[in-house]
């Protein structure tokens, strides 16, 4: 169940909520053979390495070194894939407008994202970050969604109660954890119905 009480805090995920994240498009943009594409899909983007990057347990340089040693992938190709992934992160105009409207409505906006330190460093100067009252990035904190620790860290650091917040994320396990903690949530799917539901609940 979700708490329908008036919300004063809105928590946004980044990937596939604020920013477009499409691994297949990233792979298609690379000058790589089909075999190399499949290796990058399995050994980088779909591997524990990616989770460890987001968790802050490993740095990109170490991943490049590991993959260029343990697979046929060259260090240049892995580095290019990581760079292309960062450069692919373009904002969804409809989400940016939603964020501006929520901000103008006087509600507090927070960012809670699973993201590596290097990726956040690449995008952190984007204008939309000015709309947030606070930002928590998993790679910096060393904990990540859906761990309870990162939700508690956000609430404690910025001093708000779970019942005052609406959490917006594209990952169902993250949504389930938020609901377990008493945080009302919307499972974001990028549809018109989804945007309408958020507006109805906040504005």
NORGI-V743974 format. One record per pair of residues at least 6 apart in sequence whose ideal C-beta (glycine too) atoms are under 8 Angstrom apart, sorted by the first residue. I is the first residue (numbers start at 1). J is the second residue. D is the distance in Angstrom with one decimal. If there is no record, write none. Layout:
{{I J D} {I J D}}
//
This chain:
{{1 179 7.7} {2 179 6.9} {2 184 4.4} {2 185 6.4} {3 163 5.3} {3 182 6.8} {3 183 8.0} {3 184 4.4} {4 184 7.2} {4 201 7.6} {5 163 6.0} {5 164 7.8} {5 184 8.0} {7 107 6.9} {7 164 6.3} {7 165 6.3} {7 166 4.6} {7 184 6.9} {7 201 7.0} {7 202 6.0} {8 107 5.9} {8 108 6.3} {8 160 7.3} {8 164 4.9} {8 165 7.9} {9 107 6.8} {9 108 4.9} {9 110 6.6} {9 160 4.9} {9 164 5.1} {9 165 4.1} {9 166 7.3} {10 102 5.4} {10 107 5.5} {10 108 7.2} {10 109 5.3} {10 110 7.2} {10 165 7.1} {10 166 5.2} {10 168 7.0} {10 202 6.4} {11 109 7.9} {11 110 4.8} {11 111 7.6} {11 112 5.2} {11 154 7.1} {11 165 5.7} {11 166 7.0} {11 167 4.5} {11 168 6.7} {11 183 7.5} {12 18 5.7} {12 95 7.9} {12 99 6.9} {12 109 6.6} {12 110 7.2} {12 111 5.7} {12 112 7.3} {12 132 7.8} {12 168 5.3} {13 111 8.0} {13 112 6.4} {13 113 5.7} {13 114 7.9} {13 145 7.8} {13 168 6.4} {13 169 4.0} {13 170 6.4} {13 171 7.3} {13 174 7.1} {13 188 7.2} {14 111 6.4} {14 113 4.0} {14 115 6.4} {15 21 4.0} {15 89 7.7} {15 113 6.8} {15 114 7.4} {15 115 7.2} {15 170 7.2} {16 170 4.2} {16 188 7.2} {16 190 7.3} {17 92 7.8} {17 95 6.4} {17 168 5.9} {17 169 6.5} {17 170 5.6} {17 188 4.9} {18 91 6.0} {18 92 6.6} {18 95 5.2} {18 96 7.4} {18 99 7.3} {18 111 7.9} {18 128 6.8} {19 89 4.4} {19 90 6.7} {19 91 5.8} {19 92 7.3} {19 123 7.4} {20 88 7.0} {20 89 6.8} {20 90 5.2} {20 91 7.6} {20 92 6.3} {21 88 7.5} {21 89 6.7} {22 88 6.9} {23 41 6.9} {23 45 4.8} {23 46 7.9} {23 85 8.0} {25 88 6.5} {26 45 7.6} {26 81 7.0} {26 84 5.2} {26 85 5.2} {26 88 5.1} {27 37 5.0} {27 40 6.1} {27 41 6.2} {27 45 7.7} {27 81 7.6} {28 37 8.0} {29 84 5.4} {29 88 7.3} {30 36 7.8} {30 37 7.1} {30 40 7.4} {30 77 7.2} {30 80 6.1} {30 81 6.0} {30 84 6.1} {31 80 7.9} {32 40 6.9} {32 77 6.1} {35 72 7.8} {36 72 7.7} {36 73 6.3} {36 77 6.2} {39 71 5.6} {39 72 6.9} {39 73 5.5} {40 73 6.8} {40 77 7.5} {40 78 7.4} {40 81 5.3} {43 49 7.5} {43 67 6.0} {43 71 5.4} {43 73 7.1} {44 50 6.4} {44 63 7.2} {44 67 6.5} {44 78 6.6} {44 81 6.1} {44 82 7.8} {45 81 7.9} {45 85 7.7} {49 58 6.8} {49 63 5.0} {49 66 7.2} {49 67 7.5} {51 144 7.9} {52 58 4.4} {53 59 7.7} {53 60 6.8} {53 63 6.5} {53 116 4.0} {53 118 7.6} {53 119 7.9} {53 139 6.7} {54 114 4.5} {54 115 6.0} {54 116 5.6} {54 138 5.3} {54 139 5.8} {54 144 5.7} {55 114 8.0} {55 138 6.2} {55 139 6.9} {55 142 6.9} {55 143 7.4} {55 144 5.1} {56 116 7.5} {56 117 6.4} {56 138 6.6} {56 139 4.1} {56 140 6.5} {56 141 7.0} {56 142 4.6} {57 142 7.6} {59 117 7.4} {59 118 7.2} {60 79 8.0} {60 82 5.5} {60 116 7.0} {60 118 4.9} {63 78 7.1} {63 82 7.6} {64 75 5.2} {64 78 4.8} {64 79 5.5} {64 82 7.3} {65 75 7.2} {67 73 5.1} {67 75 7.8} {67 78 4.9} {68 74 6.1} {68 75 4.0} {68 78 6.2} {82 118 7.5} {85 119 7.3} {86 118 7.4} {86 119 5.4} {86 122 4.2} {86 123 7.0} {87 122 7.9} {89 119 7.4} {89 122 7.7} {89 123 5.7} {91 126 7.1} {91 128 6.1} {92 190 7.2} {94 195 6.1} {96 128 5.6} {98 195 6.2} {98 198 6.5} {98 199 7.0} {99 109 6.3} {99 128 6.4} {99 131 5.2} {100 131 6.7} {101 199 7.5} {101 203 6.2} {102 109 6.1} {102 202 5.9} {102 203 7.0} {103 109 5.9} {103 131 4.9} {105 202 6.9} {105 203 5.5} {107 202 6.4} {108 133 4.5} {108 158 7.8} {108 160 7.4} {109 131 5.4} {109 132 5.1} {109 133 5.9} {110 132 6.0} {110 133 6.0} {110 134 4.9} {110 135 7.2} {110 136 7.3} {110 154 6.4} {110 158 6.3} {111 129 7.4} {111 132 4.9} {111 134 7.4} {111 135 4.3} {111 136 6.8} {111 137 7.6} {112 136 5.1} {112 145 6.9} {112 150 6.9} {112 151 7.5} {112 154 5.5} {112 167 7.5} {112 169 7.9} {113 120 7.8} {113 135 8.0} {113 136 7.5} {113 137 5.7} {113 138 6.8} {114 138 4.4} {114 139 8.0} {114 144 4.7} {114 145 5.5} {115 137 5.2} {115 138 6.2} {115 139 5.8} {116 139 4.4} {117 137 7.5} {117 139 4.3} {117 140 6.0} {118 139 7.9} {119 139 7.6} {120 137 4.8} {120 139 6.5} {120 140 7.0} {129 135 6.8} {133 158 6.8} {134 154 7.5} {134 157 6.8} {134 158 4.6} {136 150 6.6} {136 153 6.4} {136 154 4.8} {136 157 7.2} {138 144 3.6} {138 145 6.9} {138 150 6.3} {141 150 6.2} {141 153 6.2} {143 149 4.4} {143 150 4.6} {143 153 6.9} {144 150 6.0} {145 151 7.4} {145 169 7.3} {145 171 7.0} {145 173 7.7} {145 174 4.4} {145 177 6.9} {146 171 7.4} {146 173 4.5} {146 174 4.8} {146 176 7.0} {146 177 3.9} {147 177 7.7} {148 177 6.5} {148 180 8.0} {148 181 6.6} {151 177 6.7} {151 178 6.5} {151 181 5.6} {151 183 7.0} {152 181 7.8} {155 161 7.2} {155 162 6.4} {155 165 7.8} {162 181 5.4} {162 182 3.9} {162 183 4.5} {163 182 5.8} {163 183 7.9} {163 184 7.6} {165 183 5.1} {165 184 6.8} {166 183 7.7} {166 184 5.1} {166 185 7.0} {166 186 6.7} {166 198 7.6} {166 201 6.3} {166 202 6.5} {167 174 7.9} {167 175 7.2} {167 178 4.4} {167 183 4.9} {167 184 7.0} {167 185 4.4} {167 186 7.4} {168 185 7.3} {168 186 5.0} {168 188 5.2} {168 198 6.5} {169 175 5.7} {169 178 7.3} {169 185 7.0} {169 187 7.2} {169 188 6.1} {170 187 7.3} {170 188 4.7} {170 189 7.1} {170 190 7.9} {172 187 6.1} {175 185 4.7} {175 186 7.9} {175 187 4.9} {178 185 4.7} {179 185 5.5} {184 201 7.9} {186 194 6.8} {186 197 6.1} {186 198 5.6} {186 201 7.4} {188 194 5.8}}
//
